Amino acid sequence: MSYITIRDVAQRAGISVSTVSRALNNTGRISANTKAKVERAV
């Protein structure tokens, strides 16, 4: 069983690793659209 990394999520969503981190940790300003992309990629 392989784990999904933050880098994998970023690549699938087409956004940066730092943006994925901010979306998952609810820090910074993230649009609803971007947060939805991250949730779909996870």
PLY file of the C-alpha trace (Angstrom):
ply
format ascii 1.0
element vertex 42
property float x
property float y
property float z
element edge 41
property int vertex1
property int vertex2
end_header
0.00 0.00 0.00
1.47 3.33 -1.01
0.77 6.62 0.65
-0.37 9.75 -1.14
2.04 12.62 -0.58
1.35 16.33 -0.62
3.39 16.46 -3.82
1.06 13.88 -5.41
-1.99 15.93 -4.43
-0.45 19.11 -5.84
0.36 17.42 -9.12
-3.14 15.94 -9.47
-4.80 19.26 -8.64
-2.46 21.29 -10.82
-1.43 23.63 -8.01
1.65 24.20 -5.88
2.66 22.16 -2.84
2.42 25.24 -0.62
-1.14 25.91 -1.79
-2.12 22.32 -0.97
-0.58 22.73 2.48
-2.50 25.95 3.12
-5.75 24.33 1.95
-5.33 21.24 4.12
-4.30 23.21 7.22
-6.88 25.99 6.75
-4.22 28.69 6.88
-3.86 31.63 4.56
-6.36 32.76 1.98
-7.55 29.94 -0.26
-10.46 30.26 -2.67
-13.33 27.82 -2.42
-12.50 26.59 -5.92
-8.90 25.78 -4.98
-9.97 24.04 -1.78
-12.40 21.92 -3.81
-9.59 20.95 -6.22
-7.49 19.76 -3.29
-10.38 17.79 -1.79
-11.04 16.06 -5.13
-7.35 15.22 -5.53
-7.20 13.63 -2.08
0 1
1 2
2 3
3 4
4 5
5 6
6 7
7 8
8 9
9 10
10 11
11 12
12 13
13 14
14 15
15 16
16 17
17 18
18 19
19 20
20 21
21 22
22 23
23 24
24 25
25 26
26 27
27 28
28 29
29 30
30 31
31 32
32 33
33 34
34 35
35 36
36 37
37 38
38 39
39 40
40 41
